[in-house]
Amino acid sequence: MSVTDDFVRVRPRLVRIAYAVLGSHADAEDVVSDCWPKLVAADATSPVLDVEAWAVVAVSRAALDVLRSARVRRETYVGPWLPEPLVGPADSPPDRVTLDESVRFALMVVLETLSPAERTTWVLHDVFDVPFDEIARIVGRTPNAVRQLASRARRHVTEGAPRFAVSPELHAGAVRDFTRAAGTGVLADLLTTLDPDVVLVSDGGGVVSAARRPVIGADHVARFLLGIAAKAGDGLRVRPCRVNGRTGLALVAGDGLIGVVSFEVSSTGLVSRIDMIRSPAKLALVDPSVWQDRPDS
């Protein structure tokens, strides 16, 4: 198998690694694309026998550098910064859903609390099974130091991630109940689907209207959501979709996508967290087939 064939084969894994490190699919694609000419040049000098191992190191190093500079830019971001979602059709095939589940949106949000080195170490070791010795080469630390980074990162992820991992079926059912209740426009109906301590975070990128701070509590969240629906009027359409492997919603107005919504669900089947991505830059990569009306619909 040629170097080209090997690179094409491992490219999806490389993009997934870069995305998990960066929280940006666009940046991940750029990092992986930039890796290709470097691989060709390296192979011309001395044949690269293990393309996947070489590329994982190269992509991870590049992603870490990009993340360090991105953190500086995100400090001046207007309002909360949310990752770019991985959005697919509601009927995505099981293999694609499983792939996206490894980088669930709630997990991506938690990873933002880690340092670049901690995040890279945790992603590579705990998600993609890269040995500590290889990670040490990537982050420029000793293997023992990397083990400590992984331990700290694991502790932070455990503390910040949802306490209960609910089944996809329970999650999907909770989103359906939420969508149905929100469609009535009745506050009491919507409240029955929300955890009392639900948190809503919206990211407008400083371009479109969004809450500058998290909205906390069922009553506040419900009123905020009904307010958005009222402003949008009858032109607002809601389409089910997959957001990082779990059931989410695409919000459509007119001929355009105006939002993607990710949910976390508690063990009681109530919505415990809502992330609304409204930044046009983060919606630009969503395939229109996900949210556009189908001819037979």
C-alpha positions, 0 to 999 in steps of 0.5 A: 500500500502506498503512502497516499493510500495509507494517509487516505485510510487514516485521515478520518482518525486524524481529523477526529483527533485534531477536532477533539484537541481543537473543538473546531472542525474547520481548524482540524481539517486545516491541520490534517491537510497541512500534514500531507505535504510534510508527510510527502517530504519526510517520505522522500527523505526517508521512507515512512514505514508507519504512516499512521504513527507518523501522522498522529504525532505530526497532526497532534503537535500541529493541533497543540500549537493551534490550540495554544494560539486559539486560547489567546483569541478565545479570551476576547470572544464575545460571550460563551465560546462553544465548540463547533458541532459535528452535525449529521442527519437524524438517521445517521448510520450506527457506525458514524454515530458511534464515531461521533459519540467518542467526542460527545458535545458535552465532553467537548465543552468540558475539555475547554477547561483543561490546559492545552497540554492536559487536553492533548494528553487526555484526548490522545491517551484516553480516547485514542489509546496513544501510548504515553511515550508517544504523547511525551514526544508530542507535548515535549514532556517526560513520560512521567510528566505526561502520566501526571497530566493525564491524571489531572485531566481525567480528574477534571473531566470526571468532575465536569462531565455529566454524572450519568451516561444515559442511553441513546434511546432515553436521550432521544425520547427526552429531546422529542418530549422537549420539542413537543412541549416547546412547540405548544408555546405553553410555559407549564408544558416546557417546564415538565421536560426540564431538570430544575437545575438545567443550564443553557449556554448560547454562542452567537460569536458576537454576530447574532443575538445570544445570551452573554452568560449561562441561563440557569434554572428551569423557569429562566431557561423555559422563558428564554426559549419561549422568548426566542420562539416568539421573536422568530414567529411562525417562520421558525422550523425545527429539524431533528439531527445528530449533534456529535452522535446524539439527538439534537435539533437544527433551527431553521428560519426562511432558507437558512440555518440559524442554530444547532442545539445540543442536549444533555439528559439526566438519568430521570429523562429530563433535559439538564443542559442545552447548548445553542450554537448560533455563531454563523461561522460555526454553522457554515460547515453544516451540510444543508441536507441535514436541515433543508426540507426534503422533496417528499417531506 
